Amino acid sequence: MKLIIGSKNPTKIQAVENIFPGNEVISVDVPSDVNAQPFSDEETRKGAINRATHSLEKTPDAIGVGLEGGVMYVEEQLFLCNWGAIVTKDNQIITASGARIALPQEIDDQLKQGYELGDVMDRYANKQGVRKNEGAIGIFTSDFVSRQEMFTHVVKLLRGQWEYFT
C-alpha cells in the first residue's frame, strides 16, 4: 500500500511510518489552505483534511494523510491541539484528534501578535527546530510526550478507523 503524507516534517513522516510499517510512505509538500497558525479545532482539522486531499491529488492510487498542529481556546485558556486525516481514493474522509495541553499566557500573547507556534517555541526554549523535533508538547511535558509520539497517537486512531470502516 502507498501512503502520501502532505508534509516534509520528519516528526509527521515518522508517525505515519510507525503505524504503517512495511508500506510505502511518500512525503510531499502541499498547502493546508488554512492560516499558518490555525487558531481553532475546526481550522486545524480543516488543515489536516486539506493536506490529505492535496496529497492524494498528486498520487491518486494512494491514501492521502494530513497532520496539522494548531491551538484552540477552552474558555480563556489556550491549548495545543492536533488533528489528522486520511482521505481514500474514493473520497472517504476519516479524521481524529489527539492530546491537548494548556499553553502559558506568554505563548498566547505572542501568537495573538501573528507569530507561529514553532517560531515562538524556538525563542521560548532557546532552541532551533522545535517543530521538527520535540515540539511544544515535548517542551511543556519535559519530554514525556514528543511531537512524534503525539502524531503517532493520532495516526493510530486514523488507522484503526480506516480498518474498521473499509
Phi and psi in radians as a Rosetta constraint file:
Dihedral C 1 N 2 CA 2 C 2 CIRCULARHARMONIC -1.974 0.35
Dihedral N 2 CA 2 C 2 N 3 CIRCULARHARMONIC 2.263 0.35
Dihedral C 2 N 3 CA 3 C 3 CIRCULARHARMONIC -2.062 0.35
Dihedral N 3 CA 3 C 3 N 4 CIRCULARHARMONIC 2.330 0.35
Dihedral C 3 N 4 CA 4 C 4 CIRCULARHARMONIC -1.963 0.35
Dihedral N 4 CA 4 C 4 N 5 CIRCULARHARMONIC 2.027 0.35
Dihedral C 4 N 5 CA 5 C 5 CIRCULARHARMONIC -1.774 0.35
Dihedral N 5 CA 5 C 5 N 6 CIRCULARHARMONIC 2.309 0.35
Dihedral C 5 N 6 CA 6 C 6 CIRCULARHARMONIC -1.462 0.35
Dihedral N 6 CA 6 C 6 N 7 CIRCULARHARMONIC 1.061 0.35
Dihedral C 6 N 7 CA 7 C 7 CIRCULARHARMONIC -2.945 0.35
Dihedral N 7 CA 7 C 7 N 8 CIRCULARHARMONIC 2.629 0.35
Dihedral C 7 N 8 CA 8 C 8 CIRCULARHARMONIC -1.834 0.35
Dihedral N 8 CA 8 C 8 N 9 CIRCULARHARMONIC 0.098 0.35
Dihedral C 8 N 9 CA 9 C 9 CIRCULARHARMONIC -1.280 0.35
Dihedral N 9 CA 9 C 9 N 10 CIRCULARHARMONIC 2.153 0.35
Dihedral C 9 N 10 CA 10 C 10 CIRCULARHARMONIC -1.076 0.35
Dihedral N 10 CA 10 C 10 N 11 CIRCULARHARMONIC -0.529 0.35
Dihedral C 10 N 11 CA 11 C 11 CIRCULARHARMONIC -1.191 0.35
Dihedral N 11 CA 11 C 11 N 12 CIRCULARHARMONIC -0.627 0.35
Dihedral C 11 N 12 CA 12 C 12 CIRCULARHARMONIC -1.282 0.35
Dihedral N 12 CA 12 C 12 N 13 CIRCULARHARMONIC -0.741 0.35
Dihedral C 12 N 13 CA 13 C 13 CIRCULARHARMONIC -1.068 0.35
Dihedral N 13 CA 13 C 13 N 14 CIRCULARHARMONIC -0.816 0.35
Dihedral C 13 N 14 CA 14 C 14 CIRCULARHARMONIC -1.089 0.35
Dihedral N 14 CA 14 C 14 N 15 CIRCULARHARMONIC -0.638 0.35
Dihedral C 14 N 15 CA 15 C 15 CIRCULARHARMONIC -1.047 0.35
Dihedral N 15 CA 15 C 15 N 16 CIRCULARHARMONIC -0.764 0.35
Dihedral C 15 N 16 CA 16 C 16 CIRCULARHARMONIC -1.182 0.35
Dihedral N 16 CA 16 C 16 N 17 CIRCULARHARMONIC -0.759 0.35
Dihedral C 16 N 17 CA 17 C 17 CIRCULARHARMONIC -1.089 0.35
Dihedral N 17 CA 17 C 17 N 18 CIRCULARHARMONIC -0.624 0.35
Dihedral C 17 N 18 CA 18 C 18 CIRCULARHARMONIC -1.080 0.35
Dihedral N 18 CA 18 C 18 N 19 CIRCULARHARMONIC -0.673 0.35
Dihedral C 18 N 19 CA 19 C 19 CIRCULARHARMONIC -1.690 0.35
Dihedral N 19 CA 19 C 19 N 20 CIRCULARHARMONIC -0.287 0.35
Dihedral C 19 N 20 CA 20 C 20 CIRCULARHARMONIC -2.142 0.35
Dihedral N 20 CA 20 C 20 N 21 CIRCULARHARMONIC 1.006 0.35
Dihedral C 20 N 21 CA 21 C 21 CIRCULARHARMONIC -1.127 0.35
Dihedral N 21 CA 21 C 21 N 22 CIRCULARHARMONIC 2.554 0.35
Dihedral C 21 N 22 CA 22 C 22 CIRCULARHARMONIC 1.394 0.35
Dihedral N 22 CA 22 C 22 N 23 CIRCULARHARMONIC -0.014 0.35
Dihedral C 22 N 23 CA 23 C 23 CIRCULARHARMONIC -1.825 0.35
Dihedral N 23 CA 23 C 23 N 24 CIRCULARHARMONIC 2.738 0.35
Dihedral C 23 N 24 CA 24 C 24 CIRCULARHARMONIC -1.367 0.35
Dihedral N 24 CA 24 C 24 N 25 CIRCULARHARMONIC 2.122 0.35
Dihedral C 24 N 25 CA 25 C 25 CIRCULARHARMONIC -2.035 0.35
Dihedral N 25 CA 25 C 25 N 26 CIRCULARHARMONIC 2.080 0.35
Dihedral C 25 N 26 CA 26 C 26 CIRCULARHARMONIC -2.022 0.35
Dihedral N 26 CA 26 C 26 N 27 CIRCULARHARMONIC 2.329 0.35
Dihedral C 26 N 27 CA 27 C 27 CIRCULARHARMONIC -1.822 0.35
Dihedral N 27 CA 27 C 27 N 28 CIRCULARHARMONIC 2.398 0.35
Dihedral C 27 N 28 CA 28 C 28 CIRCULARHARMONIC -2.315 0.35
Dihedral N 28 CA 28 C 28 N 29 CIRCULARHARMONIC 2.617 0.35
Dihedral C 28 N 29 CA 29 C 29 CIRCULARHARMONIC -1.577 0.35
Dihedral N 29 CA 29 C 29 N 30 CIRCULARHARMONIC 1.954 0.35
Dihedral C 29 N 30 CA 30 C 30 CIRCULARHARMONIC -2.298 0.35
Dihedral N 30 CA 30 C 30 N 31 CIRCULARHARMONIC 2.732 0.35
Dihedral C 30 N 31 CA 31 C 31 CIRCULARHARMONIC -1.363 0.35
Dihedral N 31 CA 31 C 31 N 32 CIRCULARHARMONIC 2.692 0.35
Dihedral C 31 N 32 CA 32 C 32 CIRCULARHARMONIC -1.585 0.35
Dihedral N 32 CA 32 C 32 N 33 CIRCULARHARMONIC -0.310 0.35
Dihedral C 32 N 33 CA 33 C 33 CIRCULARHARMONIC 1.040 0.35
Dihedral N 33 CA 33 C 33 N 34 CIRCULARHARMONIC 0.402 0.35
Dihedral C 33 N 34 CA 34 C 34 CIRCULARHARMONIC -2.210 0.35
Dihedral N 34 CA 34 C 34 N 35 CIRCULARHARMONIC 3.089 0.35
Dihedral C 34 N 35 CA 35 C 35 CIRCULARHARMONIC -1.034 0.35
Dihedral N 35 CA 35 C 35 N 36 CIRCULARHARMONIC 2.611 0.35
Dihedral C 35 N 36 CA 36 C 36 CIRCULARHARMONIC -0.967 0.35
Dihedral N 36 CA 36 C 36 N 37 CIRCULARHARMONIC -0.573 0.35
Dihedral C 36 N 37 CA 37 C 37 CIRCULARHARMONIC -2.070 0.35
Dihedral N 37 CA 37 C 37 N 38 CIRCULARHARMONIC 1.642 0.35
Dihedral C 37 N 38 CA 38 C 38 CIRCULARHARMONIC -1.082 0.35
Dihedral N 38 CA 38 C 38 N 39 CIRCULARHARMONIC 2.409 0.35
Dihedral C 38 N 39 CA 39 C 39 CIRCULARHARMONIC -2.072 0.35
Dihedral N 39 CA 39 C 39 N 40 CIRCULARHARMONIC 0.470 0.35
Dihedral C 39 N 40 CA 40 C 40 CIRCULARHARMONIC -2.867 0.35
Dihedral N 40 CA 40 C 40 N 41 CIRCULARHARMONIC 2.845 0.35
Dihedral C 40 N 41 CA 41 C 41 CIRCULARHARMONIC -1.022 0.35
Dihedral N 41 CA 41 C 41 N 42 CIRCULARHARMONIC -0.791 0.35
Dihedral C 41 N 42 CA 42 C 42 CIRCULARHARMONIC -1.050 0.35
Dihedral N 42 CA 42 C 42 N 43 CIRCULARHARMONIC -0.794 0.35
Dihedral C 42 N 43 CA 43 C 43 CIRCULARHARMONIC -1.199 0.35
Dihedral N 43 CA 43 C 43 N 44 CIRCULARHARMONIC -0.697 0.35
Dihedral C 43 N 44 CA 44 C 44 CIRCULARHARMONIC -1.155 0.35
Dihedral N 44 CA 44 C 44 N 45 CIRCULARHARMONIC -0.760 0.35
Dihedral C 44 N 45 CA 45 C 45 CIRCULARHARMONIC -1.078 0.35
Dihedral N 45 CA 45 C 45 N 46 CIRCULARHARMONIC -0.771 0.35
Dihedral C 45 N 46 CA 46 C 46 CIRCULARHARMONIC -1.062 0.35
Dihedral N 46 CA 46 C 46 N 47 CIRCULARHARMONIC -0.701 0.35
Dihedral C 46 N 47 CA 47 C 47 CIRCULARHARMONIC -1.063 0.35
Dihedral N 47 CA 47 C 47 N 48 CIRCULARHARMONIC -0.716 0.35
Dihedral C 47 N 48 CA 48 C 48 CIRCULARHARMONIC -1.135 0.35
Dihedral N 48 CA 48 C 48 N 49 CIRCULARHARMONIC -0.776 0.35
Dihedral C 48 N 49 CA 49 C 49 CIRCULARHARMONIC -1.082 0.35
Dihedral N 49 CA 49 C 49 N 50 CIRCULARHARMONIC -0.780 0.35
Dihedral C 49 N 50 CA 50 C 50 CIRCULARHARMONIC -1.083 0.35
Dihedral N 50 CA 50 C 50 N 51 CIRCULARHARMONIC -0.735 0.35
Dihedral C 50 N 51 CA 51 C 51 CIRCULARHARMONIC -1.090 0.35
Dihedral N 51 CA 51 C 51 N 52 CIRCULARHARMONIC -0.752 0.35
Dihedral C 51 N 52 CA 52 C 52 CIRCULARHARMONIC -1.116 0.35
Dihedral N 52 CA 52 C 52 N 53 CIRCULARHARMONIC -0.763 0.35
Dihedral C 52 N 53 CA 53 C 53 CIRCULARHARMONIC -1.125 0.35
Dihedral N 53 CA 53 C 53 N 54 CIRCULARHARMONIC -0.817 0.35
Dihedral C 53 N 54 CA 54 C 54 CIRCULARHARMONIC -1.124 0.35
Dihedral N 54 CA 54 C 54 N 55 CIRCULARHARMONIC -0.604 0.35
Dihedral C 54 N 55 CA 55 C 55 CIRCULARHARMONIC -1.099 0.35
Dihedral N 55 CA 55 C 55 N 56 CIRCULARHARMONIC -0.777 0.35
Dihedral C 55 N 56 CA 56 C 56 CIRCULARHARMONIC -1.141 0.35
Dihedral N 56 CA 56 C 56 N 57 CIRCULARHARMONIC -0.544 0.35
Dihedral C 56 N 57 CA 57 C 57 CIRCULARHARMONIC -1.076 0.35
Dihedral N 57 CA 57 C 57 N 58 CIRCULARHARMONIC -0.559 0.35
Dihedral C 57 N 58 CA 58 C 58 CIRCULARHARMONIC -1.337 0.35
Dihedral N 58 CA 58 C 58 N 59 CIRCULARHARMONIC -0.513 0.35
Dihedral C 58 N 59 CA 59 C 59 CIRCULARHARMONIC -2.513 0.35
Dihedral N 59 CA 59 C 59 N 60 CIRCULARHARMONIC 1.519 0.35
Dihedral C 59 N 60 CA 60 C 60 CIRCULARHARMONIC -1.139 0.35
Dihedral N 60 CA 60 C 60 N 61 CIRCULARHARMONIC -0.312 0.35
Dihedral C 60 N 61 CA 61 C 61 CIRCULARHARMONIC -1.565 0.35
Dihedral N 61 CA 61 C 61 N 62 CIRCULARHARMONIC 0.365 0.35
Dihedral C 61 N 62 CA 62 C 62 CIRCULARHARMONIC -2.145 0.35
Dihedral N 62 CA 62 C 62 N 63 CIRCULARHARMONIC -2.993 0.35
Dihedral C 62 N 63 CA 63 C 63 CIRCULARHARMONIC -1.946 0.35
Dihedral N 63 CA 63 C 63 N 64 CIRCULARHARMONIC 2.253 0.35
Dihedral C 63 N 64 CA 64 C 64 CIRCULARHARMONIC -1.531 0.35
Dihedral N 64 CA 64 C 64 N 65 CIRCULARHARMONIC 2.379 0.35
Dihedral C 64 N 65 CA 65 C 65 CIRCULARHARMONIC -2.184 0.35
Dihedral N 65 CA 65 C 65 N 66 CIRCULARHARMONIC 2.308 0.35
Dihedral C 65 N 66 CA 66 C 66 CIRCULARHARMONIC -2.241 0.35
Dihedral N 66 CA 66 C 66 N 67 CIRCULARHARMONIC 2.347 0.35
Dihedral C 66 N 67 CA 67 C 67 CIRCULARHARMONIC -2.235 0.35
Dihedral N 67 CA 67 C 67 N 68 CIRCULARHARMONIC 2.309 0.35
Dihedral C 67 N 68 CA 68 C 68 CIRCULARHARMONIC -2.419 0.35
Dihedral N 68 CA 68 C 68 N 69 CIRCULARHARMONIC 2.339 0.35
Dihedral C 68 N 69 CA 69 C 69 CIRCULARHARMONIC -1.813 0.35
Dihedral N 69 CA 69 C 69 N 70 CIRCULARHARMONIC 2.568 0.35
Dihedral C 69 N 70 CA 70 C 70 CIRCULARHARMONIC -2.757 0.35
Dihedral N 70 CA 70 C 70 N 71 CIRCULARHARMONIC -2.903 0.35
Dihedral C 70 N 71 CA 71 C 71 CIRCULARHARMONIC -2.353 0.35
Dihedral N 71 CA 71 C 71 N 72 CIRCULARHARMONIC 2.730 0.35
Dihedral C 71 N 72 CA 72 C 72 CIRCULARHARMONIC -2.692 0.35
Dihedral N 72 CA 72 C 72 N 73 CIRCULARHARMONIC 2.723 0.35
Dihedral C 72 N 73 CA 73 C 73 CIRCULARHARMONIC -1.723 0.35
Dihedral N 73 CA 73 C 73 N 74 CIRCULARHARMONIC 2.463 0.35
Dihedral C 73 N 74 CA 74 C 74 CIRCULARHARMONIC -2.084 0.35
Dihedral N 74 CA 74 C 74 N 75 CIRCULARHARMONIC 1.910 0.35
Dihedral C 74 N 75 CA 75 C 75 CIRCULARHARMONIC 0.976 0.35
Dihedral N 75 CA 75 C 75 N 76 CIRCULARHARMONIC -2.076 0.35
Dihedral C 75 N 76 CA 76 C 76 CIRCULARHARMONIC -1.726 0.35
Dihedral N 76 CA 76 C 76 N 77 CIRCULARHARMONIC -0.037 0.35
Dihedral C 76 N 77 CA 77 C 77 CIRCULARHARMONIC -1.677 0.35
Dihedral N 77 CA 77 C 77 N 78 CIRCULARHARMONIC 2.265 0.35
Dihedral C 77 N 78 CA 78 C 78 CIRCULARHARMONIC -1.479 0.35
Dihedral N 78 CA 78 C 78 N 79 CIRCULARHARMONIC 2.338 0.35
Dihedral C 78 N 79 CA 79 C 79 CIRCULARHARMONIC -2.146 0.35
Dihedral N 79 CA 79 C 79 N 80 CIRCULARHARMONIC 2.596 0.35
Dihedral C 79 N 80 CA 80 C 80 CIRCULARHARMONIC -1.287 0.35
Dihedral N 80 CA 80 C 80 N 81 CIRCULARHARMONIC 2.432 0.35
Dihedral C 80 N 81 CA 81 C 81 CIRCULARHARMONIC -2.436 0.35
Dihedral N 81 CA 81 C 81 N 82 CIRCULARHARMONIC 2.845 0.35
Dihedral C 81 N 82 CA 82 C 82 CIRCULARHARMONIC -2.653 0.35
Dihedral N 82 CA 82 C 82 N 83 CIRCULARHARMONIC 2.546 0.35
Dihedral C 82 N 83 CA 83 C 83 CIRCULARHARMONIC -2.364 0.35
Dihedral N 83 CA 83 C 83 N 84 CIRCULARHARMONIC 2.683 0.35
Dihedral C 83 N 84 CA 84 C 84 CIRCULARHARMONIC -2.351 0.35
Dihedral N 84 CA 84 C 84 N 85 CIRCULARHARMONIC 2.737 0.35
Dihedral C 84 N 85 CA 85 C 85 CIRCULARHARMONIC -2.540 0.35
Dihedral N 85 CA 85 C 85 N 86 CIRCULARHARMONIC 2.515 0.35
Dihedral C 85 N 86 CA 86 C 86 CIRCULARHARMONIC -2.035 0.35
Dihedral N 86 CA 86 C 86 N 87 CIRCULARHARMONIC 2.340 0.35
Dihedral C 86 N 87 CA 87 C 87 CIRCULARHARMONIC -2.158 0.35
Dihedral N 87 CA 87 C 87 N 88 CIRCULARHARMONIC 2.197 0.35
Dihedral C 87 N 88 CA 88 C 88 CIRCULARHARMONIC -1.613 0.35
Dihedral N 88 CA 88 C 88 N 89 CIRCULARHARMONIC 2.910 0.35
Dihedral C 88 N 89 CA 89 C 89 CIRCULARHARMONIC -1.114 0.35
Dihedral N 89 CA 89 C 89 N 90 CIRCULARHARMONIC -0.366 0.35
Dihedral C 89 N 90 CA 90 C 90 CIRCULARHARMONIC -1.646 0.35
Dihedral N 90 CA 90 C 90 N 91 CIRCULARHARMONIC 0.318 0.35
Dihedral C 90 N 91 CA 91 C 91 CIRCULARHARMONIC 1.187 0.35
Dihedral N 91 CA 91 C 91 N 92 CIRCULARHARMONIC 0.463 0.35
Dihedral C 91 N 92 CA 92 C 92 CIRCULARHARMONIC -1.335 0.35
Dihedral N 92 CA 92 C 92 N 93 CIRCULARHARMONIC 2.306 0.35
Dihedral C 92 N 93 CA 93 C 93 CIRCULARHARMONIC -1.996 0.35
Dihedral N 93 CA 93 C 93 N 94 CIRCULARHARMONIC 2.196 0.35
Dihedral C 93 N 94 CA 94 C 94 CIRCULARHARMONIC -2.130 0.35
Dihedral N 94 CA 94 C 94 N 95 CIRCULARHARMONIC 2.288 0.35
Dihedral C 94 N 95 CA 95 C 95 CIRCULARHARMONIC -2.251 0.35
Dihedral N 95 CA 95 C 95 N 96 CIRCULARHARMONIC 2.755 0.35
Dihedral C 95 N 96 CA 96 C 96 CIRCULARHARMONIC -2.726 0.35
Dihedral N 96 CA 96 C 96 N 97 CIRCULARHARMONIC 2.711 0.35
Dihedral C 96 N 97 CA 97 C 97 CIRCULARHARMONIC -2.211 0.35
Dihedral N 97 CA 97 C 97 N 98 CIRCULARHARMONIC 2.863 0.35
Dihedral C 97 N 98 CA 98 C 98 CIRCULARHARMONIC -2.287 0.35
Dihedral N 98 CA 98 C 98 N 99 CIRCULARHARMONIC -2.527 0.35
Dihedral C 98 N 99 CA 99 C 99 CIRCULARHARMONIC -0.997 0.35
Dihedral N 99 CA 99 C 99 N 100 CIRCULARHARMONIC 2.627 0.35
Dihedral C 99 N 100 CA 100 C 100 CIRCULARHARMONIC -2.376 0.35
Dihedral N 100 CA 100 C 100 N 101 CIRCULARHARMONIC 2.346 0.35
Dihedral C 100 N 101 CA 101 C 101 CIRCULARHARMONIC -2.382 0.35
Dihedral N 101 CA 101 C 101 N 102 CIRCULARHARMONIC 2.611 0.35
Dihedral C 101 N 102 CA 102 C 102 CIRCULARHARMONIC -1.228 0.35
Dihedral N 102 CA 102 C 102 N 103 CIRCULARHARMONIC 2.521 0.35
Dihedral C 102 N 103 CA 103 C 103 CIRCULARHARMONIC -1.910 0.35
Dihedral N 103 CA 103 C 103 N 104 CIRCULARHARMONIC 2.565 0.35
Dihedral C 103 N 104 CA 104 C 104 CIRCULARHARMONIC -1.092 0.35
Dihedral N 104 CA 104 C 104 N 105 CIRCULARHARMONIC 2.685 0.35
Dihedral C 104 N 105 CA 105 C 105 CIRCULARHARMONIC -1.007 0.35
Dihedral N 105 CA 105 C 105 N 106 CIRCULARHARMONIC -0.652 0.35
Dihedral C 105 N 106 CA 106 C 106 CIRCULARHARMONIC -1.137 0.35
Dihedral N 106 CA 106 C 106 N 107 CIRCULARHARMONIC -0.497 0.35
Dihedral C 106 N 107 CA 107 C 107 CIRCULARHARMONIC -1.229 0.35
Dihedral N 107 CA 107 C 107 N 108 CIRCULARHARMONIC -0.809 0.35
Dihedral C 107 N 108 CA 108 C 108 CIRCULARHARMONIC -0.956 0.35
Dihedral N 108 CA 108 C 108 N 109 CIRCULARHARMONIC -0.835 0.35
Dihedral C 108 N 109 CA 109 C 109 CIRCULARHARMONIC -1.020 0.35
Dihedral N 109 CA 109 C 109 N 110 CIRCULARHARMONIC -0.754 0.35
Dihedral C 109 N 110 CA 110 C 110 CIRCULARHARMONIC -1.228 0.35
Dihedral N 110 CA 110 C 110 N 111 CIRCULARHARMONIC -0.650 0.35
Dihedral C 110 N 111 CA 111 C 111 CIRCULARHARMONIC -1.134 0.35
Dihedral N 111 CA 111 C 111 N 112 CIRCULARHARMONIC -0.661 0.35
Dihedral C 111 N 112 CA 112 C 112 CIRCULARHARMONIC -1.115 0.35
Dihedral N 112 CA 112 C 112 N 113 CIRCULARHARMONIC -0.414 0.35
Dihedral C 112 N 113 CA 113 C 113 CIRCULARHARMONIC -1.432 0.35
Dihedral N 113 CA 113 C 113 N 114 CIRCULARHARMONIC -0.029 0.35
Dihedral C 113 N 114 CA 114 C 114 CIRCULARHARMONIC 1.811 0.35
Dihedral N 114 CA 114 C 114 N 115 CIRCULARHARMONIC 0.067 0.35
Dihedral C 114 N 115 CA 115 C 115 CIRCULARHARMONIC -1.420 0.35
Dihedral N 115 CA 115 C 115 N 116 CIRCULARHARMONIC 2.684 0.35
Dihedral C 115 N 116 CA 116 C 116 CIRCULARHARMONIC -1.521 0.35
Dihedral N 116 CA 116 C 116 N 117 CIRCULARHARMONIC 2.592 0.35
Dihedral C 116 N 117 CA 117 C 117 CIRCULARHARMONIC -0.989 0.35
Dihedral N 117 CA 117 C 117 N 118 CIRCULARHARMONIC -0.730 0.35
Dihedral C 117 N 118 CA 118 C 118 CIRCULARHARMONIC -1.015 0.35
Dihedral N 118 CA 118 C 118 N 119 CIRCULARHARMONIC -0.753 0.35
Dihedral C 118 N 119 CA 119 C 119 CIRCULARHARMONIC -1.200 0.35
Dihedral N 119 CA 119 C 119 N 120 CIRCULARHARMONIC -0.710 0.35
Dihedral C 119 N 120 CA 120 C 120 CIRCULARHARMONIC -1.088 0.35
Dihedral N 120 CA 120 C 120 N 121 CIRCULARHARMONIC -0.742 0.35
Dihedral C 120 N 121 CA 121 C 121 CIRCULARHARMONIC -1.161 0.35
Dihedral N 121 CA 121 C 121 N 122 CIRCULARHARMONIC -0.635 0.35
Dihedral C 121 N 122 CA 122 C 122 CIRCULARHARMONIC -1.014 0.35
Dihedral N 122 CA 122 C 122 N 123 CIRCULARHARMONIC -0.797 0.35
Dihedral C 122 N 123 CA 123 C 123 CIRCULARHARMONIC -1.207 0.35
Dihedral N 123 CA 123 C 123 N 124 CIRCULARHARMONIC -0.781 0.35
Dihedral C 123 N 124 CA 124 C 124 CIRCULARHARMONIC -1.055 0.35
Dihedral N 124 CA 124 C 124 N 125 CIRCULARHARMONIC -0.773 0.35
Dihedral C 124 N 125 CA 125 C 125 CIRCULARHARMONIC -1.591 0.35
Dihedral N 125 CA 125 C 125 N 126 CIRCULARHARMONIC -0.074 0.35
Dihedral C 125 N 126 CA 126 C 126 CIRCULARHARMONIC 0.970 0.35
Dihedral N 126 CA 126 C 126 N 127 CIRCULARHARMONIC 0.847 0.35
Dihedral C 126 N 127 CA 127 C 127 CIRCULARHARMONIC -2.371 0.35
Dihedral N 127 CA 127 C 127 N 128 CIRCULARHARMONIC 2.967 0.35
Dihedral C 127 N 128 CA 128 C 128 CIRCULARHARMONIC -2.009 0.35
Dihedral N 128 CA 128 C 128 N 129 CIRCULARHARMONIC 2.402 0.35
Dihedral C 128 N 129 CA 129 C 129 CIRCULARHARMONIC 1.286 0.35
Dihedral N 129 CA 129 C 129 N 130 CIRCULARHARMONIC 0.571 0.35
Dihedral C 129 N 130 CA 130 C 130 CIRCULARHARMONIC -0.981 0.35
Dihedral N 130 CA 130 C 130 N 131 CIRCULARHARMONIC -0.695 0.35
Dihedral C 130 N 131 CA 131 C 131 CIRCULARHARMONIC -1.136 0.35
Dihedral N 131 CA 131 C 131 N 132 CIRCULARHARMONIC -0.401 0.35
Dihedral C 131 N 132 CA 132 C 132 CIRCULARHARMONIC -1.737 0.35
Dihedral N 132 CA 132 C 132 N 133 CIRCULARHARMONIC 0.084 0.35
Dihedral C 132 N 133 CA 133 C 133 CIRCULARHARMONIC -2.241 0.35
Dihedral N 133 CA 133 C 133 N 134 CIRCULARHARMONIC -1.980 0.35
Dihedral C 133 N 134 CA 134 C 134 CIRCULARHARMONIC -1.297 0.35
Dihedral N 134 CA 134 C 134 N 135 CIRCULARHARMONIC -0.395 0.35
Dihedral C 134 N 135 CA 135 C 135 CIRCULARHARMONIC 1.249 0.35
Dihedral N 135 CA 135 C 135 N 136 CIRCULARHARMONIC 3.001 0.35
Dihedral C 135 N 136 CA 136 C 136 CIRCULARHARMONIC -1.024 0.35
Dihedral N 136 CA 136 C 136 N 137 CIRCULARHARMONIC -0.653 0.35
Dihedral C 136 N 137 CA 137 C 137 CIRCULARHARMONIC -1.117 0.35
Dihedral N 137 CA 137 C 137 N 138 CIRCULARHARMONIC -0.626 0.35
Dihedral C 137 N 138 CA 138 C 138 CIRCULARHARMONIC -1.167 0.35
Dihedral N 138 CA 138 C 138 N 139 CIRCULARHARMONIC -0.722 0.35
Dihedral C 138 N 139 CA 139 C 139 CIRCULARHARMONIC -1.096 0.35
Dihedral N 139 CA 139 C 139 N 140 CIRCULARHARMONIC -0.862 0.35
Dihedral C 139 N 140 CA 140 C 140 CIRCULARHARMONIC -1.470 0.35
Dihedral N 140 CA 140 C 140 N 141 CIRCULARHARMONIC -0.015 0.35
Dihedral C 140 N 141 CA 141 C 141 CIRCULARHARMONIC -2.034 0.35
Dihedral N 141 CA 141 C 141 N 142 CIRCULARHARMONIC 0.300 0.35
Dihedral C 141 N 142 CA 142 C 142 CIRCULARHARMONIC 0.931 0.35
Dihedral N 142 CA 142 C 142 N 143 CIRCULARHARMONIC 0.693 0.35
Dihedral C 142 N 143 CA 143 C 143 CIRCULARHARMONIC 1.128 0.35
Dihedral N 143 CA 143 C 143 N 144 CIRCULARHARMONIC 0.302 0.35
Dihedral C 143 N 144 CA 144 C 144 CIRCULARHARMONIC -1.262 0.35
Dihedral N 144 CA 144 C 144 N 145 CIRCULARHARMONIC -0.512 0.35
Dihedral C 144 N 145 CA 145 C 145 CIRCULARHARMONIC -2.322 0.35
Dihedral N 145 CA 145 C 145 N 146 CIRCULARHARMONIC 2.141 0.35
Dihedral C 145 N 146 CA 146 C 146 CIRCULARHARMONIC -1.670 0.35
Dihedral N 146 CA 146 C 146 N 147 CIRCULARHARMONIC 2.923 0.35
Dihedral C 146 N 147 CA 147 C 147 CIRCULARHARMONIC -1.079 0.35
Dihedral N 147 CA 147 C 147 N 148 CIRCULARHARMONIC -0.702 0.35
Dihedral C 147 N 148 CA 148 C 148 CIRCULARHARMONIC -1.090 0.35
Dihedral N 148 CA 148 C 148 N 149 CIRCULARHARMONIC -0.765 0.35
Dihedral C 148 N 149 CA 149 C 149 CIRCULARHARMONIC -1.071 0.35
Dihedral N 149 CA 149 C 149 N 150 CIRCULARHARMONIC -0.744 0.35
Dihedral C 149 N 150 CA 150 C 150 CIRCULARHARMONIC -1.044 0.35
Dihedral N 150 CA 150 C 150 N 151 CIRCULARHARMONIC -0.826 0.35
Dihedral C 150 N 151 CA 151 C 151 CIRCULARHARMONIC -1.262 0.35
Dihedral N 151 CA 151 C 151 N 152 CIRCULARHARMONIC -0.543 0.35
Dihedral C 151 N 152 CA 152 C 152 CIRCULARHARMONIC -1.055 0.35
Dihedral N 152 CA 152 C 152 N 153 CIRCULARHARMONIC -0.733 0.35
Dihedral C 152 N 153 CA 153 C 153 CIRCULARHARMONIC -1.046 0.35
Dihedral N 153 CA 153 C 153 N 154 CIRCULARHARMONIC -0.774 0.35
Dihedral C 153 N 154 CA 154 C 154 CIRCULARHARMONIC -1.097 0.35
Dihedral N 154 CA 154 C 154 N 155 CIRCULARHARMONIC -0.749 0.35
Dihedral C 154 N 155 CA 155 C 155 CIRCULARHARMONIC -1.147 0.35
Dihedral N 155 CA 155 C 155 N 156 CIRCULARHARMONIC -0.603 0.35
Dihedral C 155 N 156 CA 156 C 156 CIRCULARHARMONIC -1.038 0.35
Dihedral N 156 CA 156 C 156 N 157 CIRCULARHARMONIC -0.788 0.35
Dihedral C 156 N 157 CA 157 C 157 CIRCULARHARMONIC -1.083 0.35
Dihedral N 157 CA 157 C 157 N 158 CIRCULARHARMONIC -0.719 0.35
Dihedral C 157 N 158 CA 158 C 158 CIRCULARHARMONIC -1.121 0.35
Dihedral N 158 CA 158 C 158 N 159 CIRCULARHARMONIC -0.837 0.35
Dihedral C 158 N 159 CA 159 C 159 CIRCULARHARMONIC -1.102 0.35
Dihedral N 159 CA 159 C 159 N 160 CIRCULARHARMONIC -0.742 0.35
Dihedral C 159 N 160 CA 160 C 160 CIRCULARHARMONIC -1.037 0.35
Dihedral N 160 CA 160 C 160 N 161 CIRCULARHARMONIC -0.760 0.35
Dihedral C 160 N 161 CA 161 C 161 CIRCULARHARMONIC -1.159 0.35
Dihedral N 161 CA 161 C 161 N 162 CIRCULARHARMONIC -0.742 0.35
Dihedral C 161 N 162 CA 162 C 162 CIRCULARHARMONIC -1.058 0.35
Dihedral N 162 CA 162 C 162 N 163 CIRCULARHARMONIC -0.769 0.35
Dihedral C 162 N 163 CA 163 C 163 CIRCULARHARMONIC -1.147 0.35
Dihedral N 163 CA 163 C 163 N 164 CIRCULARHARMONIC -0.665 0.35
Dihedral C 163 N 164 CA 164 C 164 CIRCULARHARMONIC -1.190 0.35
Dihedral N 164 CA 164 C 164 N 165 CIRCULARHARMONIC -0.773 0.35
Dihedral C 164 N 165 CA 165 C 165 CIRCULARHARMONIC -1.548 0.35
Dihedral N 165 CA 165 C 165 N 166 CIRCULARHARMONIC -0.142 0.35
